[in-house]
Amino acid sequence: MTRRTAPRTALLALGELLAWWGALTLLWLVLITPVYLLEWVVGGSSAALGALLARAGRRAVTWR
């Protein structure tokens, strides 16, 4: 990886993680009825873990 592509790659990875996190958090909020602070924390944390796993799984399948 060259110095010119490193920031672009990092931004693309961050964008992908944020997209996964946003989609999974939205899904979590749709599936629960009452929205309390603890559920926001648990849902956001679970979505972050799911985003990391989704990115790792996608990279494993596409070999990039």
Backbone as ProteinMPNN parsed JSONL, in Angstrom:
{"seq_chain_A": "MTRRTAPRTALLALGELLAWWGALTLLWLVLITPVYLLEWVVGGSSAALGALLARAGRRAVTWR", "coords_chain_A": {"N_chain_A": [[0.852, -1.171, 0.0], [0.654, 2.153, -0.883], [1.65, 5.484, 0.11], [-0.208, 7.231, -0.901], [-2.563, 5.787, -1.308], [-3.258, 4.835, 1.18], [-4.75, 6.636, 2.997], [-7.167, 6.78, 1.545], [-8.03, 4.121, 1.478], [-8.391, 3.676, 4.197], [-10.46, 5.493, 4.728], [-12.496, 4.419, 3.136], [-12.865, 1.956, 4.425], [-13.713, 2.861, 6.939], [-16.08, 4.145, 6.167], [-17.556, 1.953, 5.24], [-17.807, 0.469, 7.617], [-19.303, 2.298, 9.16], [-21.645, 2.412, 7.64], [-22.6, -0.247, 7.851], [-22.917, -0.294, 10.648], [-24.871, 1.683, 11.02], [-27.064, 0.582, 9.584], [-27.494, -1.819, 11.001], [-28.018, -0.83, 13.573], [-30.351, 0.629, 13.088], [-32.06, -1.466, 12.353], [-32.128, -2.825, 14.816], [-33.459, -0.895, 16.399], [-35.927, -0.824, 15.147], [-36.917, -3.312, 15.748], [-37.321, -3.35, 18.501], [-39.613, -2.33, 21.054], [-40.036, -0.413, 23.362], [-37.801, 2.308, 23.797], [-35.122, 2.639, 25.597], [-32.352, 4.111, 27.382], [-30.392, 2.183, 28.079], [-30.965, 0.192, 26.215], [-30.273, 1.496, 23.862], [-27.506, 1.63, 24.23], [-26.781, -1.1, 24.384], [-27.776, -1.992, 21.904], [-26.322, -0.357, 20.094], [-23.71, -1.169, 20.676], [-23.831, -3.901, 20.042], [-24.412, -3.662, 17.339], [-22.054, -2.46, 16.453], [-20.197, -4.511, 16.854], [-21.336, -6.385, 15.122], [-20.986, -4.988, 12.71], [-18.2, -5.009, 12.437], [-17.788, -7.776, 12.15], [-19.288, -8.249, 9.821], [-17.851, -6.765, 7.921], [-15.394, -8.121, 8.024], [-16.22, -10.653, 7.175], [-17.114, -10.069, 4.565], [-14.731, -9.233, 3.387], [-13.294, -11.617, 3.56], [-14.647, -13.217, 1.777], [-14.451, -11.854, -0.66], [-11.727, -11.672, -1.038], [-10.03, -9.423, -0.672]], "CA_chain_A": [[0.0, 0.0, 0.0], [1.461, 3.362, -0.945], [1.192, 6.571, 0.981], [-1.364, 7.897, -1.505], [-3.773, 4.977, -1.207], [-3.551, 4.494, 2.573], [-5.905, 7.37, 3.541], [-8.387, 6.428, 0.817], [-8.431, 2.796, 1.948], [-8.892, 3.826, 5.565], [-11.771, 6.155, 4.666], [-13.471, 3.455, 2.609], [-13.141, 0.993, 5.492], [-14.522, 3.56, 7.936], [-17.407, 4.337, 5.586], [-18.252, 0.663, 5.234], [-18.174, 0.15, 9.001], [-20.4, 3.184, 9.571], [-22.866, 1.997, 6.937], [-23.081, -1.46, 8.514], [-23.362, 0.049, 11.995], [-26.137, 2.402, 10.897], [-28.115, -0.345, 9.167], [-27.786, -2.755, 12.09], [-28.647, -0.076, 14.661], [-31.723, 0.908, 12.663], [-32.791, -2.724, 12.474], [-32.324, -3.051, 16.253], [-34.476, 0.028, 16.891], [-37.213, -1.209, 14.579], [-37.39, -4.553, 16.365], [-37.678, -3.193, 19.913], [-40.736, -1.421, 21.232], [-39.63, 0.762, 24.149], [-36.409, 2.679, 23.556], [-34.498, 3.177, 26.792], [-30.929, 4.385, 27.198], [-29.641, 0.936, 28.118], [-31.174, -0.5, 24.946], [-29.442, 2.194, 22.879], [-26.116, 1.232, 24.449], [-26.65, -2.504, 23.987], [-27.993, -2.079, 20.461], [-25.19, 0.253, 19.408], [-22.541, -2.036, 20.866], [-24.048, -5.109, 19.24], [-24.306, -3.272, 15.938], [-20.632, -2.237, 16.168], [-19.596, -5.837, 16.719], [-21.862, -6.946, 13.876], [-20.358, -4.289, 11.59], [-16.846, -5.547, 12.295], [-17.892, -9.134, 11.624], [-19.77, -8.177, 8.44], [-16.72, -6.333, 7.084], [-14.424, -9.221, 7.965], [-16.801, -11.687, 6.33], [-17.111, -9.617, 3.175], [-13.345, -9.262, 2.911], [-12.879, -12.999, 3.414], [-15.29, -13.783, 0.593], [-13.975, -11.176, -1.865], [-10.275, -11.807, -1.071], [-9.354, -8.128, -0.817]], "C_chain_A": [[0.9, 1.237, 0.0], [0.894, 4.429, -0.037], [-0.049, 7.261, 0.424], [-2.646, 7.094, -1.336], [-4.147, 4.661, 0.236], [-4.722, 5.303, 3.144], [-7.222, 7.004, 2.853], [-8.915, 5.082, 1.293], [-9.018, 2.881, 3.354], [-10.266, 4.492, 5.576], [-12.846, 5.229, 4.12], [-13.844, 2.418, 3.661], [-14.018, 1.622, 6.56], [-15.946, 3.773, 7.433], [-18.218, 3.054, 5.573], [-18.699, 0.272, 6.636], [-19.329, 1.017, 9.489], [-21.715, 2.821, 8.889], [-23.457, 0.742, 7.57], [-23.641, -1.134, 9.891], [-24.728, 0.748, 11.93], [-27.293, 1.481, 10.532], [-28.496, -1.295, 10.305], [-28.433, -2.061, 13.289], [-30.097, 0.244, 14.32], [-32.587, -0.341, 12.768], [-33.103, -3.03, 13.939], [-33.467, -2.164, 16.777], [-35.862, -0.289, 16.344], [-37.793, -2.413, 15.313], [-37.746, -4.431, 17.836], [-38.81, -2.177, 20.02], [-40.362, -0.219, 22.085], [-38.144, 1.041, 23.924], [-35.879, 3.381, 24.802], [-33.008, 3.355, 26.53], [-30.105, 3.105, 27.181], [-29.793, 0.16, 26.81], [-30.425, 0.183, 23.805], [-27.989, 1.744, 22.992], [-25.893, -0.206, 23.979], [-26.805, -2.655, 22.474], [-26.84, -1.496, 19.669], [-23.935, -0.593, 19.504], [-22.659, -3.311, 20.031], [-23.917, -4.804, 17.755], [-22.849, -3.026, 15.548], [-19.91, -3.568, 15.989], [-20.058, -6.503, 15.424], [-21.249, -6.291, 12.65], [-18.941, -4.797, 11.356], [-16.868, -6.948, 11.688], [-18.368, -9.139, 10.167], [-18.648, -7.745, 7.497], [-15.694, -7.444, 6.944], [-14.94, -10.351, 7.074], [-16.807, -11.318, 4.868], [-15.698, -9.649, 2.595], [-12.853, -10.69, 2.713], [-13.451, -13.615, 2.144], [-14.735, -13.156, -0.687], [-12.464, -11.215, -2.023], [-9.577, -10.494, -1.342], [-8.689, -7.737, 0.453]], "O_chain_A": [[1.815, 1.335, 0.817], [-0.2, 4.291, 0.51], [-0.849, 7.812, 1.179], [-3.722, 7.682, -1.229], [-5.28, 4.248, 0.484], [-5.623, 4.706, 3.734], [-8.266, 6.927, 3.501], [-10.119, 4.923, 1.49], [-10.021, 2.235, 3.659], [-11.139, 4.098, 6.348], [-13.983, 5.25, 4.591], [-15.011, 2.043, 3.777], [-14.963, 0.994, 7.038], [-16.906, 3.601, 8.184], [-19.415, 3.06, 5.859], [-19.82, -0.197, 6.831], [-20.235, 0.522, 10.159], [-22.779, 2.914, 9.5], [-24.664, 0.668, 7.802], [-24.705, -1.626, 10.268], [-25.63, 0.428, 12.704], [-28.378, 1.585, 11.104], [-29.678, -1.543, 10.544], [-29.298, -2.638, 13.948], [-30.974, 0.138, 15.177], [-33.728, -0.271, 13.226], [-34.214, -3.446, 14.265], [-34.335, -2.636, 17.511], [-36.864, -0.042, 17.015], [-39.008, -2.523, 15.481], [-38.409, -5.315, 18.379], [-38.945, -1.284, 19.184], [-40.367, 0.904, 21.58], [-37.332, 0.117, 23.868], [-36.15, 4.56, 25.032], [-32.471, 2.81, 25.565], [-29.209, 2.96, 26.35], [-28.837, -0.465, 26.351], [-29.985, -0.489, 22.872], [-27.323, 1.505, 21.985], [-24.932, -0.491, 23.264], [-26.034, -3.376, 21.842], [-26.419, -2.081, 18.671], [-23.185, -0.722, 18.537], [-21.696, -3.74, 19.395], [-23.368, -5.607, 17.0], [-22.449, -3.348, 14.43], [-19.104, -3.725, 15.072], [-19.258, -7.115, 14.716], [-21.012, -6.965, 11.648], [-18.528, -4.994, 10.213], [-16.059, -7.265, 10.816], [-17.899, -9.948, 9.367], [-18.508, -8.293, 6.403], [-15.181, -7.679, 5.85], [-14.177, -10.937, 6.307], [-16.534, -12.161, 4.013], [-15.5, -10.047, 1.448], [-12.077, -10.952, 1.794], [-12.802, -14.446, 1.508], [-14.566, -13.848, -1.691], [-11.961, -10.815, -3.073], [-8.642, -10.435, -2.141], [-8.068, -6.676, 0.524]]}, "name": "protein", "num_of_chains": 1, "seq": "MTRRTAPRTALLALGELLAWWGALTLLWLVLITPVYLLEWVVGGSSAALGALLARAGRRAVTWR"}
